[in-house]
Amino acid sequence: MALHIEKITKSKISEVDFSTLKFGQIFTDHMFECDFENGEWQTPKIRPYQPILFDPSAKVFHYGQAVFEGMKAYKDDNDDIWLFRPDENQKRINISAERLDMPAFPKDYFFEGLTELLKLDSQWIKKGGENSLYIRPFVIATENCVSASASTKYKFMIICSPVQAYYAGEVRVLIADKYSRSANGGVGFAKAAGNYASSFYPAKLAAEQGYQQVLWTDASTHEYLEEAGTMNVFFRINDTLLTAPTSERILDGVTRKSIIQFLEDKGIKVEVRPIKVTEIIEAAKKGELLEMFGAGTAAVVSPILGFAHKDQNFELPKIENTYASIIKKGLTDIQRNKAEDKFGWRYKVK
């Protein structure tokens, strides 16, 4: 692959206070981009991070053809850079793109572009603590035309943001009984930008009632639990962990599938099956619901302290040696090259 690289003349890294980072607000010196025109991807390039110029008629603004991924890079004590299961992100962005009638991005372009970008901006990846580099690949429609049809031009980009621990504070969720995140035949399984836009209003209504997130249910009956906010969700009943199966409504989370494999390797029982709202409420009433947590790239696991459904409120018990803490330490140790990777998940940036 021919990759054109334009380096910055002066880094802005000295202007950044890495001790006060807010998630996703500061970006590194360079960005990767590649345009799709005349039916094929053009020469990819890395250039200094900067604003990009679009015509007001660009189709992304009018018809929402936009998909993205979320990944992280880590630096170990030897200054080596590691990614966590990047092949899964590369495959999934193309699955998302296909659902929105967007062209697949070549695997070799993805990996070479990402690798070179990370090597150029390696000083932005801090080692130690919970430091990492959040990576955002995305694709948008760029054809200048407002006819209601798929674009003929696209832009693939990767931008990077240094981050620290993702502290969301105490999280309590409201089980949805009106709004839905996705429906059968829709785009719920894709990381489409519109999925997130449509979730903001129900999340705002939940926040006004004192809840930090929405626990989504199926669109048809609101009887089955599916996702928590923008994360896959797990429930621990006694010593069994439950999570909903992936479907055309539910994102096939990389962290989710890693958690399942990690716990099964440890001999902890995991059931992947439909989960009724009533089942979780009954387990909570009996004192058998010991944990709930969301799972995703940003926080790995995000414990949920309580939930509400209609006029019922439930708090989860405070217990020691939670599955959430075991999972977080286990996965982050693998990600940061502090533990054996028996699953082959780590990818070294060379």
VOPAGU-2260 file (C-alpha; in pm, 1 decimal, decimal comma):
REM VOPAGU-2260
SITE   aa  ch    i         X         Y         Z
SITE  MET   A    0       0,0       0,0       0,0
SITE  ALA   A    1     125,5     346,4     -89,5
SITE  LEU   A    2      78,4     568,2     216,1
SITE  HIS   A    3     149,0     939,4     196,5
SITE  ILE   A    4     270,9    1083,9     527,6
SITE  GLU   A    5     286,0    1454,9     608,7
SITE  LYS   A    6     435,4    1514,9     952,3
SITE  ILE   A    7     368,1    1805,9    1183,7
SITE  THR   A    8     632,0    2077,0    1213,4
SITE  LYS   A    9     582,1    2111,5    1589,8
SITE  SER   A   10     398,5    1886,8    1833,1
SITE  LYS   A   11     125,9    2030,3    2056,8
SITE  ILE   A   12     185,5    1763,7    2323,0
SITE  SER   A   13     368,9    2007,8    2552,4
SITE  GLU   A   14      45,3    2207,9    2582,5
SITE  VAL   A   15    -149,4    1910,8    2723,2
SITE  ASP   A   16    -191,8    1838,8    3094,5
SITE  PHE   A   17    -221,9    1459,9    3100,0
SITE  SER   A   18    -331,0    1461,8    3464,7
SITE  THR   A   19    -660,5    1639,9    3392,1
SITE  LEU   A   20    -776,9    1475,0    3070,1
SITE  LYS   A   21   -1148,6    1466,3    2997,7
SITE  PHE   A   22   -1256,4    1171,6    2785,7
SITE  GLY   A   23   -1241,2    1238,1    2411,7
SITE  GLN   A   24   -1164,4    1611,8    2416,3
SITE  ILE   A   25    -792,3    1624,1    2332,4
SITE  PHE   A   26    -652,1    1478,4    2009,7
SITE  THR   A   27    -305,8    1377,3    1894,3
SITE  ASP   A   28     -86,9    1546,9    1634,0
SITE  HIS   A   29    -186,7    1339,0    1330,1
SITE  MET   A   30    -487,7    1179,0    1166,1
SITE  PHE   A   31    -535,3     913,0     898,1
SITE  GLU   A   32    -771,2     958,6     605,2
SITE  CYS   A   33    -861,6     792,2     278,1
SITE  ASP   A   34   -1122,8     893,8      20,5
SITE  PHE   A   35   -1350,4     668,8    -185,6
SITE  GLU   A   36   -1411,5     808,6    -532,9
SITE  ASN   A   37   -1491,9     660,7    -875,9
SITE  GLY   A   38   -1569,5     324,9    -720,2
SITE  GLU   A   39   -1240,1     271,5    -537,2
SITE  TRP   A   40   -1036,1     382,3    -237,8
SITE  GLN   A   41    -769,5     636,2    -322,8
SITE  THR   A   42    -415,5     673,4    -184,4
SITE  PRO   A   43    -440,5     689,7     196,1
SITE  LYS   A   44    -258,4     958,4     386,7
SITE  ILE   A   45    -157,9    1067,3     733,3
SITE  ARG   A   46    -144,8    1440,5     793,4
SITE  PRO   A   47    -149,7    1687,9    1081,7
SITE  TYR   A   48    -473,8    1682,1    1281,6
SITE  GLN   A   49    -688,7    1969,1    1154,6
SITE  PRO   A   50   -1044,0    2066,9    1059,7
SITE  ILE   A   51   -1182,6    1919,2     738,3
SITE  LEU   A   52   -1390,8    2112,5     488,3
SITE  PHE   A   53   -1725,0    1985,5     355,5
SITE  ASP   A   54   -1990,1    2122,3     125,4
SITE  PRO   A   55   -2323,9    2185,6     302,8
SITE  SER   A   56   -2480,5    1930,7      67,1
SITE  ALA   A   57   -2251,3    1645,1     177,4
SITE  LYS   A   58   -2479,9    1345,2     219,7
SITE  VAL   A   59   -2364,8    1262,4     571,9
SITE  PHE   A   60   -2547,4    1574,8     693,3
SITE  HIS   A   61   -2874,9    1482,6     524,4
SITE  TYR   A   62   -2905,4    1103,9     528,1
SITE  GLY   A   63   -2682,1     996,7     813,7
SITE  GLN   A   64   -2446,4     757,8     636,7
SITE  ALA   A   65   -2187,0     739,0     915,5
SITE  VAL   A   66   -2036,6     444,1    1103,5
SITE  PHE   A   67   -1754,6     425,8    1357,2
SITE  GLU   A   68   -1550,0     207,6    1590,4
SITE  GLY   A   69   -1393,1     248,2    1933,6
SITE  MET   A   70   -1053,2      96,5    2019,3
SITE  LYS   A   71    -762,1     157,8    2255,4
SITE  ALA   A   72    -382,9     140,1    2238,9
SITE  TYR   A   73    -171,3      73,0    2548,0
SITE  LYS   A   74     198,7     117,8    2626,8
SITE  ASP   A   75     369,1    -132,5    2858,4
SITE  ASP   A   76     668,5     -80,8    3087,9
SITE  ASN   A   77     905,0    -152,8    2796,9
SITE  ASP   A   78     747,0     119,8    2581,3
SITE  ASP   A   79     593,1    -138,8    2348,6
SITE  ILE   A   80     251,3     -47,8    2206,7
SITE  TRP   A   81     -36,4    -296,6    2213,5
SITE  LEU   A   82    -386,4    -314,9    2068,4
SITE  PHE   A   83    -666,0    -539,9    2194,1
SITE  ARG   A   84    -835,0    -758,4    1930,4
SITE  PRO   A   85    -813,6    -496,4    1650,7
SITE  ASP   A   86    -915,1    -757,2    1394,1
SITE  GLU   A   87   -1262,1    -757,9    1551,7
SITE  ASN   A   88   -1295,6    -380,6    1511,5
SITE  GLN   A   89   -1171,3    -397,1    1153,2
SITE  LYS   A   90   -1429,9    -661,0    1063,7
SITE  ARG   A   91   -1711,3    -488,1    1248,9
SITE  ILE   A   92   -1671,6    -147,4    1087,6
SITE  ASN   A   93   -1717,0    -314,1     749,2
SITE  ILE   A   94   -2023,5    -503,3     875,9
SITE  SER   A   95   -2165,8    -169,7     990,9
SITE  ALA   A   96   -2075,5      -5,3     659,6
SITE  GLU   A   97   -2246,4    -279,6     458,5
SITE  ARG   A   98   -2573,6    -227,2     646,9
SITE  LEU   A   99   -2567,8     142,3     548,2
SITE  ASP   A  100   -2471,1      60,7     187,6
SITE  MET   A  101   -2118,2     196,9     229,5
SITE  PRO   A  102   -1805,9      39,9      75,1
SITE  ALA   A  103   -1584,1    -191,4     279,6
SITE  PHE   A  104   -1244,7     -49,9     375,7
SITE  PRO   A  105    -948,6    -276,8     286,7
SITE  LYS   A  106    -794,6    -466,0     577,8
SITE  ASP   A  107    -436,5    -385,1     475,7
SITE  TYR   A  108    -517,0     -13,2     450,7
SITE  PHE   A  109    -675,2     -26,7     796,4
SITE  PHE   A  110    -385,6    -197,8     971,2
SITE  GLU   A  111     -99,4     -20,2     798,1
SITE  GLY   A  112    -263,6     319,1     838,7
SITE  LEU   A  113    -340,6     256,1    1205,9
SITE  THR   A  114       6,7     118,1    1278,0
SITE  GLU   A  115     187,1     411,1    1117,2
SITE  LEU   A  116     -41,3     660,7    1290,5
SITE  LEU   A  117      29,8     506,0    1631,2
SITE  LYS   A  118     404,8     502,7    1568,7
SITE  LEU   A  119     397,8     869,4    1467,7
SITE  ASP   A  120     199,0     967,1    1777,0
SITE  SER   A  121     355,7     715,9    2017,0
SITE  GLN   A  122     452,3     987,9    2266,9
SITE  TRP   A  123      81,6    1048,7    2324,9
SITE  ILE   A  124      40,4     695,9    2463,4
SITE  LYS   A  125     137,7     718,9    2829,2
SITE  LYS   A  126     233,2     411,1    3025,7
SITE  GLY   A  127     135,8     332,8    3381,4
SITE  GLY   A  128    -186,1     376,3    3573,9
SITE  GLU   A  129    -494,6     355,9    3354,3
SITE  ASN   A  130    -350,5     564,5    3071,2
SITE  SER   A  131    -434,7     465,4    2714,3
SITE  LEU   A  132    -500,4     611,6    2370,9
SITE  TYR   A  133    -860,0     599,3    2253,5
SITE  ILE   A  134    -880,7     532,7    1879,0
SITE  ARG   A  135   -1179,5     637,8    1669,0
SITE  PRO   A  136   -1200,1     501,3    1312,1
SITE  PHE   A  137   -1505,3     625,8    1120,4
SITE  VAL   A  138   -1654,0     651,3     771,5
SITE  ILE   A  139   -1881,8     927,2     643,2
SITE  ALA   A  140   -2063,7    1000,8     316,0
SITE  THR   A  141   -1912,4    1300,7     135,9
SITE  GLU   A  142   -2089,3    1328,6    -201,4
SITE  ASN   A  143   -2227,3    1678,9    -261,2
SITE  CYS   A  144   -2589,5    1595,7    -339,0
SITE  VAL   A  145   -2920,0    1602,1    -151,3
SITE  SER   A  146   -3100,0    1329,2    -345,3
SITE  ALA   A  147   -3220,1    1051,2    -113,5
SITE  SER   A  148   -2981,6     776,8    -219,0
SITE  ALA   A  149   -2653,9     622,1    -108,2
SITE  SER   A  150   -2349,1     840,7    -157,4
SITE  THR   A  151   -2094,0     773,4    -429,6
SITE  LYS   A  152   -1810,6     929,6    -226,4
SITE  TYR   A  153   -1687,8     852,2     126,1
SITE  LYS   A  154   -1409,2     942,6     365,8
SITE  PHE   A  155   -1249,9     693,8     606,7
SITE  MET   A  156   -1061,3     850,5     897,4
SITE  ILE   A  157    -883,7     755,5    1219,5
SITE  ILE   A  158    -833,8    1007,5    1498,2
SITE  CYS   A  159    -683,0     941,7    1842,5
SITE  SER   A  160    -739,3    1085,8    2188,5
SITE  PRO   A  161    -528,1    1028,2    2502,5
SITE  VAL   A  162    -744,7     916,6    2794,6
SITE  GLN   A  163    -718,2     804,2    3154,2
SITE  ALA   A  164    -954,5     597,4    3366,2
SITE  TYR   A  165   -1314,6     628,4    3253,3
SITE  TYR   A  166   -1493,2     717,1    3575,0
SITE  ALA   A  167   -1865,9     747,8    3519,5
SITE  GLY   A  168   -1941,5     785,9    3890,1
SITE  GLU   A  169   -2228,6     598,4    4050,2
SITE  VAL   A  170   -2457,0     449,5    3787,2
SITE  ARG   A  171   -2824,2     366,2    3830,9
SITE  VAL   A  172   -3038,2     278,4    3531,3
SITE  LEU   A  173   -3400,3     312,4    3428,9
SITE  ILE   A  174   -3548,4      15,5    3243,3
SITE  ALA   A  175   -3710,4     140,3    2922,5
SITE  ASP   A  176   -4083,3      76,9    2882,6
SITE  LYS   A  177   -4158,6     322,9    2601,0
SITE  TYR   A  178   -3856,5     418,9    2390,8
SITE  SER   A  179   -3639,7     167,1    2204,4
SITE  ARG   A  180   -3277,9     167,9    2097,8
SITE  SER   A  181   -3338,3     -53,4    1793,7
SITE  ALA   A  182   -3588,9    -286,0    1630,3
SITE  ASN   A  183   -3589,4    -602,5    1420,0
SITE  GLY   A  184   -3474,1    -530,3    1068,5
SITE  GLY   A  185   -3305,2    -208,0    1178,4
SITE  VAL   A  186   -2942,5    -110,6    1235,2
SITE  GLY   A  187   -2903,8    -193,8    1604,3
SITE  PHE   A  188   -2618,7    -439,4    1538,5
SITE  ALA   A  189   -2420,3    -173,8    1350,1
SITE  LYS   A  190   -2215,0     106,6    1505,4
SITE  ALA   A  191   -2415,3     361,5    1311,1
SITE  ALA   A  192   -2401,7     722,1    1432,0
SITE  GLY   A  193   -2780,4     750,7    1427,6
SITE  ASN   A  194   -2817,4     474,1    1687,0
SITE  TYR   A  195   -2650,0     697,5    1941,1
SITE  ALA   A  196   -2828,3    1016,8    1837,0
SITE  SER   A  197   -3169,0     855,2    1892,0
SITE  SER   A  198   -3070,1     734,7    2239,9
SITE  PHE   A  199   -2983,9    1079,2    2376,2
SITE  TYR   A  200   -3341,5    1199,3    2434,6
SITE  PRO   A  201   -3456,2     894,7    2637,2
SITE  ALA   A  202   -3127,1     917,6    2830,5
SITE  LYS   A  203   -3202,0    1284,0    2907,5
SITE  LEU   A  204   -3549,0    1193,4    3036,4
SITE  ALA   A  205   -3393,5     923,9    3256,7
SITE  ALA   A  206   -3136,3    1173,8    3388,2
SITE  GLU   A  207   -3416,0    1411,4    3485,0
SITE  GLN   A  208   -3547,6    1133,0    3708,2
SITE  GLY   A  209   -3206,9    1076,3    3864,8
SITE  TYR   A  210   -3078,9     787,9    3651,3
SITE  GLN   A  211   -2748,6     791,9    3466,2
SITE  GLN   A  212   -2847,1     557,9    3184,1
SITE  VAL   A  213   -3129,4     369,4    3015,1
SITE  LEU   A  214   -3146,0      -9,1    3028,4
SITE  TRP   A  215   -3293,2     -86,4    2689,2
SITE  THR   A  216   -3560,9    -348,8    2626,4
SITE  ASP   A  217   -3690,3    -510,4    2308,3
SITE  ALA   A  218   -3895,3    -279,4    2087,7
SITE  SER   A  219   -4187,2    -521,6    2040,7
SITE  THR   A  220   -4290,4    -597,0    2399,3
SITE  HIS   A  221   -4040,7    -421,7    2634,8
SITE  GLU   A  222   -4029,5    -755,2    2820,4
SITE  TYR   A  223   -3668,4    -853,6    2744,9
SITE  LEU   A  224   -3349,7    -674,7    2853,0
SITE  GLU   A  225   -3094,0    -593,7    2585,0
SITE  GLU   A  226   -2830,6    -320,1    2641,8
SITE  ALA   A  227   -2736,8     -59,7    2901,8
SITE  GLY   A  228   -2684,6     284,0    2750,6
SITE  THR   A  229   -2421,1     230,0    2482,0
SITE  MET   A  230   -2282,9     -88,6    2640,2
SITE  ASN   A  231   -2364,5    -457,5    2649,0
SITE  VAL   A  232   -2503,3    -553,9    2989,4
SITE  PHE   A  233   -2446,4    -846,3    3227,3
SITE  PHE   A  234   -2649,5    -967,3    3527,2
SITE  ARG   A  235   -2517,1   -1188,3    3805,8
SITE  ILE   A  236   -2781,6   -1407,1    3970,1
SITE  ASN   A  237   -2617,9   -1598,9    4253,8
SITE  ASP   A  238   -2301,8   -1735,2    4087,3
SITE  THR   A  239   -2427,0   -1733,9    3727,8
SITE  LEU   A  240   -2366,5   -1445,4    3487,1
SITE  LEU   A  241   -2636,7   -1372,8    3229,6
SITE  THR   A  242   -2621,6   -1165,4    2912,5
SITE  ALA   A  243   -2853,1   -1129,9    2614,7
SITE  PRO   A  244   -2759,1   -1296,5    2285,2
SITE  THR   A  245   -2643,1   -1073,5    2002,6
SITE  SER   A  246   -2897,7   -1017,2    1728,5
SITE  GLU   A  247   -2984,8    -767,6    1459,6
SITE  ARG   A  248   -3080,7    -535,1    1748,2
SITE  ILE   A  249   -2775,8    -579,8    1971,7
SITE  LEU   A  250   -2414,7    -482,1    1904,3
SITE  ASP   A  251   -2162,4    -767,1    1896,0
SITE  GLY   A  252   -1934,6    -604,9    2152,7
SITE  VAL   A  253   -1565,1    -694,0    2153,3
SITE  THR   A  254   -1547,7    -651,4    2533,0
SITE  ARG   A  255   -1865,5    -859,6    2570,1
SITE  LYS   A  256   -1730,8   -1159,5    2381,0
SITE  SER   A  257   -1396,3   -1129,0    2561,3
SITE  ILE   A  258   -1568,6   -1134,1    2901,5
SITE  ILE   A  259   -1763,1   -1448,0    2811,2
SITE  GLN   A  260   -1449,6   -1631,5    2699,5
SITE  PHE   A  261   -1244,1   -1504,8    2995,0
SITE  LEU   A  262   -1498,5   -1620,6    3254,9
SITE  GLU   A  263   -1562,8   -1955,9    3089,2
SITE  ASP   A  264   -1187,0   -2016,4    3103,4
SITE  LYS   A  265   -1203,6   -1948,7    3479,0
SITE  GLY   A  266   -1490,0   -2192,7    3523,0
SITE  ILE   A  267   -1748,7   -1923,6    3600,3
SITE  LYS   A  268   -2088,7   -2005,9    3456,7
SITE  VAL   A  269   -2210,7   -1772,4    3183,6
SITE  GLU   A  270   -2552,3   -1805,8    3021,0
SITE  VAL   A  271   -2620,9   -1629,1    2691,1
SITE  ARG   A  272   -2998,6   -1622,5    2654,8
SITE  PRO   A  273   -3301,0   -1392,7    2647,8
SITE  ILE   A  274   -3351,0   -1225,6    2988,3
SITE  LYS   A  275   -3692,9   -1107,4    3102,2
SITE  VAL   A  276   -3739,5    -788,6    3301,7
SITE  THR   A  277   -3957,0    -985,2    3543,7
SITE  GLU   A  278   -3676,8   -1238,0    3601,3
SITE  ILE   A  279   -3433,4    -966,2    3711,4
SITE  ILE   A  280   -3695,4    -798,0    3930,5
SITE  GLU   A  281   -3777,6   -1128,5    4101,4
SITE  ALA   A  282   -3407,3   -1204,0    4154,0
SITE  ALA   A  283   -3362,4    -858,5    4308,9
SITE  LYS   A  284   -3657,8    -912,4    4543,5
SITE  LYS   A  285   -3512,7   -1245,1    4657,7
SITE  GLY   A  286   -3166,2   -1099,5    4711,9
SITE  GLU   A  287   -3024,3   -1322,6    4437,4
SITE  LEU   A  288   -2930,7   -1039,1    4197,8
SITE  LEU   A  289   -2575,5    -970,7    4313,6
SITE  GLU   A  290   -2432,5    -762,1    4028,0
SITE  MET   A  291   -2518,7    -570,4    3712,9
SITE  PHE   A  292   -2262,3    -405,2    3489,7
SITE  GLY   A  293   -2217,8    -262,6    3143,1
SITE  ALA   A  294   -1929,7    -375,5    2922,0
SITE  GLY   A  295   -1750,5    -171,4    2655,7
SITE  THR   A  296   -1421,1     -30,1    2532,7
SITE  ALA   A  297   -1418,8     292,2    2735,4
SITE  ALA   A  298   -1450,2     150,9    3087,7
SITE  VAL   A  299   -1416,3    -226,5    3024,4
SITE  VAL   A  300   -1683,7    -276,1    3292,7
SITE  SER   A  301   -1911,4     -14,9    3447,9
SITE  PRO   A  302   -2086,6    -140,8    3765,3
SITE  ILE   A  303   -2455,7     -59,4    3803,0
SITE  LEU   A  304   -2559,9       8,2    4161,6
SITE  GLY   A  305   -2935,8       8,2    4116,8
SITE  PHE   A  306   -3223,7      10,5    3871,9
SITE  ALA   A  307   -3584,7     117,0    3839,6
SITE  HIS   A  308   -3878,7     -16,6    3643,0
SITE  LYS   A  309   -4195,1     190,9    3634,3
SITE  ASP   A  310   -4266,4     263,8    4002,3
SITE  GLN   A  311   -4026,3       6,1    4149,0
SITE  ASN   A  312   -3671,6      86,5    4265,7
SITE  PHE   A  313   -3400,8    -162,7    4353,9
SITE  GLU   A  314   -3052,2    -127,4    4499,9
SITE  LEU   A  315   -2791,6    -398,2    4452,6
SITE  PRO   A  316   -2605,1    -538,9    4753,1
SITE  LYS   A  317   -2247,5    -432,4    4824,6
SITE  ILE   A  318   -2029,8    -742,9    4799,8
SITE  GLU   A  319   -1657,4    -817,5    4789,1
SITE  ASN   A  320   -1462,9    -989,8    4509,8
SITE  THR   A  321   -1719,4    -895,7    4246,8
SITE  TYR   A  322   -1716,3   -1053,3    3904,2
SITE  ALA   A  323   -1688,4    -700,2    3766,1
SITE  SER   A  324   -1360,2    -640,0    3951,0
SITE  ILE   A  325   -1220,7    -981,5    3850,7
SITE  ILE   A  326   -1307,0    -912,4    3486,2
SITE  LYS   A  327   -1166,3    -560,3    3482,9
SITE  LYS   A  328    -833,1    -661,7    3632,6
SITE  GLY   A  329    -807,6    -971,6    3416,2
SITE  LEU   A  330    -879,3    -798,3    3086,9
SITE  THR   A  331    -677,6    -482,7    3157,1
SITE  ASP   A  332    -376,3    -691,2    3262,0
SITE  ILE   A  333    -394,2    -868,2    2926,0
SITE  GLN   A  334    -442,3    -541,1    2739,4
SITE  ARG   A  335    -142,6    -380,4    2911,1
SITE  ASN   A  336      90,1    -681,2    2871,2
SITE  LYS   A  337      92,6    -751,6    3245,8
SITE  ALA   A  338     -48,3   -1103,9    3222,3
SITE  GLU   A  339     -32,7   -1407,1    2997,3
SITE  ASP   A  340    -247,2   -1376,0    2685,8
SITE  LYS   A  341    -362,6   -1735,1    2641,2
SITE  PHE   A  342    -637,6   -1620,7    2403,8
SITE  GLY   A  343    -416,5   -1446,3    2147,9
SITE  TRP   A  344    -595,6   -1112,7    2189,4
SITE  ARG   A  345    -297,6    -876,3    2207,8
SITE  TYR   A  346    -161,8    -719,9    1889,7
SITE  LYS   A  347     183,0    -562,2    1899,4
SITE  VAL   A  348     237,4    -244,3    1699,7
SITE  LYS   A  349     567,3    -285,1    1513,3
